[in-house]
């Protein structure tokens, strides 16, 4: 871990934005227990879930604390992946009980340790799927940024941007359309980028990893069109 600290320290001295990434609690639980078994475990053994999350917090907090000895963080990035194409994989009540208290404690600890007490600590939550039903839940933690707004799952950045004018948004570029060609890409870009440019706080990125079906030519065309709105 120490080999990554000197470059980060140097970037912090240059005034660059420094984000701390952690694996989210849900992804951690899913890896430990399995995606299907986990859903039963919330009902069958909730105490075990809490013990697992307590260990998640201990580990995440220890790693972040080591980094915070050297620089002030601008953002905590949580790779959550808690949604699918119809909403969240677990209920809002489960999110509130099993996840949010541990995230809140980590954020509280991070804010207390900041070297620059006046620097605002943002929170970015990254989840695939239809994320709109969980936005208010993570906003209750102080979420400032969300990604990647997977279009194939029904996310609509225009709708979200209107409802949450101060929320930073990344993503929304439909990977399926990137594979279709310049004409389809132009139609997508012209549909929502003018409005998002006017609103601000938006980074147009692919709503997941760029698949192999997207040619370099198509990708460069998409990037060229995006630059028209910088």
N, C-alpha and C positions, 0 to 999 in steps of 0.2 A: 504493500500500500504506500509506503514512504516514497517510492520512486515517482508517484504521481503528484506529490505535494509541491516540490519546487516549481514546476511549470504553473500550477494553479496559483501559488503565492505570487509569482511574477506577473501573471495576468491580473490578479487582484490589485497589485501595485499600479498597474497601468489603467486602473479604473474600469476594467471589463466586468461584465455581468457574470457572477459566479453562482451556479446552481448545484445543489446537492441532490443526487438521485438515490432513491431507495426502492426496493421491491415492496409493493404494497402488501397489506395484510391478507387480502383475499387471494392474491396470487401465491403468497407464501403458504397459506392454508391449503390451497388446491394442490400445490406441489407435495405437501406433506401427506395429505389424506387421500387425494384423488378427486377429480371433479365431480363424480357422481356420489361417492361415499360422503364427501363433505356436506352435501345438501341434507343428507339424513342426519349427519353428526350434529348439526345445529339444534336438532330436536332431541336426538338420542343422548347426547353427552355435551351439553352446553358448557359444563365446567371445564372439559378438556379443551374446548375452543378458547376459552378465556386463558387457560394456562399456556396454550400455544401463543396467543397474542401477547401475553406477558413476556415470553421469551423473545418474541419479535421486537418488542419495544426495547428490551435490554440490549439486544444486539444492534439495532438501528441507532439507538441513542449513543452507544459507545463509539460507533464508527463516526457519527456526525460530530460528537464532542471532540474527537481527535482532530478532525479537520478544522473545527472552530477555534482551536488554539492558534491557528496560523492566519486566518482571514475571516472577514465578515461575509456571511452568505446573503445572497439576494433572493434566493428562491429554494423551496423544497419541492422536488418533482417526485410525485408518487405514480408509479406505473401500476394502475389499479386493475384494468381489464375486468370490470365487474358487470358489464352489460352485454346483451346479445340483441338480435334484431327486433325484439319486442319490449325491451326495457331491461331492468336490473335482474341479475341472476338470483338474488335473494331479496327479501322484502325490505322496505324502508326501515321497519322496526328492527330487523336483524342488523342492518347496517348501523343503526344508531346504537344498538347494544354491543355488538361484537367488534366493530371497527373504529367508529368515530372517537370513542374515549381514548383509545391508544394513540390515534393520530393527534388528538388534541394535546395529550401529554407530551408527545414528541415536539410539537410546535411550541408549547410552553417552555420546555427545557431549552430549545434552540434559541428562542427569543431572550431568555435569561442569560445565555452564554455569549450573545453577540458582542464582539469587541467594540463595534460602533453601535451604541445603543439607539442612535437616531435613525439607523438604516431600517427601512421597512422590509420585512421578510414576507415575500409572496409565496403562494401555494399553487402549484400546477398539478392538476389531476389528468391523467391520460387513461382513457378507456375506449375500447372498441365498442361497436354496437350502438343501439339507440340510447343516447346518454341523457336526453332531456328530462326524464323522470327523476334523475338523481342530482340534477344541478343544484336545487335548493338545499339538499342535504349537505353537499360539500361547500356550498356557500356559507353554511352555518359555521364551518371551520375557518372561514376567511379565504376561501378559494378565490384567486385572482386571475387564473389562466386555466383554460381547458383545451384538450385536444383528444383525438384528431377529427371528430365530427364526421363519422363514416357515412357518406351519402347513401351507400347501398343499404344501410340499416334504417334509413328514414330521417336522418339528421338534416336539419335545414338551418344553415348559418344565418340567413336573413331573419328568420323567425326568432332565433335565439338572440341575435344581435339587438333586435328591437326590444325584446323583453329584458335583456340584461345589458344595458348600454355601456357599463363600465367593465364588463368581462372581456379579458383578452382571449382571443380565439386563434388556434392554429389548426390547419387541416382543410377539410371540405373539398379538396380537389379529387374528383372521382377517378380512381385508378382504371376503371373500366372504359371511361371516355378517353383517357390518355392513350389507350390502345387502339382507338378507332380511327384517329387521323386528325389533320388540321381543322377540317370543317367542324367536326364535332367538338373539338377543343375550343375553337373560337366561340361556338354557341354557348358552351359552359362558362367560359371566361366572361363573355359579355352579359350573361344572365345575372351574375351576382357581384363580380369584382368592382364595377363602378359604385354600387351602393356601399360595399365594404370599404372601399377606399375613402369615401366620404365620411363614413363612421369612424374609421381608424381602429387601432388595437387589433389588427388582424394580420396573420401571416399565412399566405396561401401555400400550403404544402399538401402532398399526397396524403389521402386519408388512411393510409397504411403504407407498408413497404411498396416500392414501385415494382410491379410484377414483370417477369421476363417478356410478357407479350407486348410491353411498351417499347417501341423502337427508340433508338437514340434520336432519330430525326423528330419523332413525335414529342419526345421529352424536351428537346431543345426548342421546339416551337412553343410548347407550353411555357417554358421559362422566358422566352422572348416576349410572349404576350403579357406575362406577369410584370415584366420590367416596365411596361407601358404605364403601370399604375403605381410605381414606386413614389 
